Amino acid sequence: MTALWAACMTAAYMFGSLLSGVILADALKFRLGKRYGYVLILESGLLVVSVLLYRFQLTDSHMALCQLVACVACGLQNAMASQFSGLVLRTTHCTGLVTDIGQTIGTTIRNKDSPIGFFKTTWRLIVLCSLYFGFVFGCFLGGLGFLVWKESVLLFPALFIGVLGLLYVLFKVGVENNIHTHIHDAIGNLPIAKSVHTMVRSMTQSQLLSSQRVATRM
């Protein structure tokens, strides 16, 4: 039964990754402009549902469903961006991060005589260490919060993620609207665009005059 349950949790995690891939189309590389906000909002909702299922569990199946929903949320988050500037990102577990940090430290030592190589590996090390210590700090806060708020502590990251996702969606929509406005203005100011506009306007006026003449004759 334990092996079957582990397989179910793994499948739920994979399903979350699948959803992330469907929403983002190409989730491997981080790039501004993708629909990350929708993924964050969905993840926030899944965490809230997980908390509610745990709090109001009526049967053992509710408890199991609570854990599976949380696994889907983790899969969503971890698959949002698997790569960033050549780095492999892992945001829901730290075992791979420790491996990458050790490997990057070794590469940094080896590249100490190469300024470009040293700078590149040092920058990667800073990113990886930031992820790792952020993970550890989050675990520490989660443990303390669980002592006070129990399962409701999950509502704090759910709220933070939801607000972050909403802000990103609003930012993305605003940027896209500005780009469309600038493109429209730029095209409208082109000489050929002005000529086409003048020609269409003249044709429209000619058609109106012809219609008025026909109506007068009738």
C-alpha angles and dihedrals in degrees: 000000000000092000091048091051091049089052090051092051091048090050091050090050090050091048089056089052089049091054090050091052092049093050097043098034092207108033098164099087126044113238130161113243097047121119095263091136093064091050091051092049091049091048090050091052092049091052091051091049089050091053092048092049090051094046097047098034109156098176138014089262090065090056091050092047090050091058093045092052090051089051090053089052091051091050090051092053098043093050096047091094120358094177135038120178091334094315121123106229123211116176104167100050135027107207092092091044091058090052092049092047092052092047092047092050089054091048091048091054091048092049096047091113092052111073094198095045092044092051092048096050092042090054090049090049091053091052093047093047090048090054092046097048090042088055092049093046090049091052090050093050091044092053093049092045092051090058089059107029102021112204091350089077086083088068090071096062089037090057093044093049092046093051091045091051093048092050091050091051091050091047092049093049091048093049092048092049091050091049092050091048093050092047091049091049092046093050091044091055094053114108092233091051090052091049092051091048091050092048093050090047092051091049091050092050091048091052091050092050091049091050091050092051092051091049091050092052092050 
